[in-house]
Amino acid sequence: MSAAERPCELCEAARLTKWYFDDETCWVADCEVCDTPMVVWRLHGTEPADEEVAYMLARLGEAADSRFGDGGWSYDRVMRQIPDHFHAHARDPDWWFRLRGIAR
């Protein structure tokens, strides 16, 4: 099955990890790959309107603040593994080390 034929994991929105927020625009949950909060646009595509992006990043920020504390994280808007569906992560300074099982 080609990548174009595969169903979109982000559209599926399976509740496999902790969820922080969910409405008609987006959802925010811990990413099952990197274990950091991520926001996902409900519509399949890569270019939400600027107002929607601001709204979604604000919801992501609320989740990140609750998990890592105020200012204990940064936005990562690079869509690495699923480049055809808008999503963004909130990264704490230790996320890469946690992912690799390395103590800091």
N, C-alpha and C positions, 0 to 999 in steps of 0.2 A: 504494500500500500504506500503510495507516495505521500509526501508531506501535505500536499494539497487535498488529498482524499481523507486524511486523518481528521477526526473530530477535534475541535479546539478544547483543550483542557481548561482554559480560563472561562470559556462559555459554559462549560459543564458546571463549574462552581461547586464541585463536590466538597462537602464539609469534612475534610480530613484532618484539619488542624484547628487551633483556637481562632474563633471569629471575633472581631471587635466591632464591626459595623456592617450594615446591609440595608440598602434602599434601592429605589428604582434607577439611580444613576451609577452606583458602584457598590463594591463590597471590599472590606478590609479584613484580612486574615493573615496568620503566619504562613509564610511560603513553605511548602513541604520540602523544597530543595535546600534552601539556605537558612531556614528558621528565623527569618526576620519579618516584621510586618510588611505587607504588600497591599497596594490598592489596585483594583481591577475595574476597568470601565465595563459596564453591563453590555454595551454594544460592541460587536466584533469590528475592530478597525484600529487604526493607529493615530488618527488625528481628531481627537475631541476638540470642541470649541475651547477657547482660552478660559472662559468662565467655568466650564466643566472641569478643566484641568486644575484650576485654582480650588474649586470645591473639593475635588478628589484628594489633592495634596493636603488640604486642611484636615480631612478625615484621617488620612494616613498620619499626619502629624499628631493628632490626638491619640491615636493608638501607640505611636512611637513614644510619646511623652509618658503614657501610662506604663509602658514596658521598660523603657530605658531612663526615664527621668527627663526633665526639661533640658533641652540642649545636648543630651547625651547621644546624639545620632545625627545622620545627614541623609538627604535624599539621594537616591540612585535611580535615575530615569532611563538607564540603558536596558533595552529589552533584549537580553542575550538569547535565552533559550526559546522564547516565543515572540519573535519579532513582528508578528502580524496582528497583535492584539495589545492595545495600550494597557500598560501596568507600570508601576513604580514601586521601589522598595525603600524602606527606612533602614539604614545600616548603622549599627553601633560600631565602635572602634574594634571590638573583639569578634565580629561576626565571622571573619575568614578563619580565625584560629579555632573558634567553636566548631565550624563546619569540618575542619580537618582534624579535630580532636586534639589540638595542641593547647597545652596550658600556658597561660601568659603570666 
